[in-house]
Amino acid sequence: MHNYNPRSKNKRRQSRRRRKKRIQLFLNFFMFVCILISVFCIGILKNRENKADTDIKSFISSIEREADEAENRPEDLDNESEDPDNEPEDYGGDWYLILVNRWNPLPDNTDIETVELSNGERVDKRIYPYLQEMFDDAREEGIFPIVRSGFRTRQEQEDIYYDRLKGYQKQGLSEEEARTETELWVAVPGTSEHELGLAVDINADKIHSDGAEVYTWLKDHAHLYGFINRYPSDKTEITGVANEPWHYRYVGAEVAAEIYEKGICLEEYLGRVER
Ligand SMILES: [Zn+2]
């Protein structure tokens, strides 16, 4: 006999409904997880794309930057942004304060980049703008200087030295006497500031100005442009060079002002007096 039980039928229906609900819940959860995973994957892919994109962009901009720098280099006359490779390697300080005299010869490996002036003389390209400005201002005041001698190679300094030496020997001086006399006026090769490219011998054009006018103007104004009267008459003992009112040396405007105001020479300013 079949025992019909309405309560157990009800129970079965209820449990079926509950199972359906559970399946539904599980499906919902599964879909949620799927969505989460796909969002995560899309995020990673996007990120990778962006990274590749910025890598390419930075690569391109670095190439552009290098090209710009290469293009700008030749016109660059500003001494502040100068390539330090041009400095004498043996010298650790500021390029414009290097001391060269009979006790401090030039380092052998000096590599100087020069600029040619209209009369064929050359100077270190870093001092050119200041020299030009000084000459322009002098001319505006009716003073007409010229650069008689600028940068000299070692060979040129040797030629000048030995020509002078032979000249004195021809006049009857012994070799030693001739050397002493020569070295009063011409630096021994390797000890001349002209080999640095930072020194210029300035004369008058002798058409509009005479020597005295030019020397007087330079004595009063050169420091404003960064140049000093390198061998003053009262410093011969310290500099080792006789009075040369035409020889000017670039040391930068700040140092030139101090040297000018204190009435000292470069050796004294640097604290490197040998005698
Ligand atoms: Zn000189």
Boltz pocket constraint, residues with backbone or C-beta under 6 A from the ligand:
constraints:
  - pocket:
      binder: B
      contacts: [[A, 149], [A, 194], [A, 199], [A, 200], [A, 201], [A, 244], [A, 246], [A, 247], [A, 248]]
      max_distance: 6.0
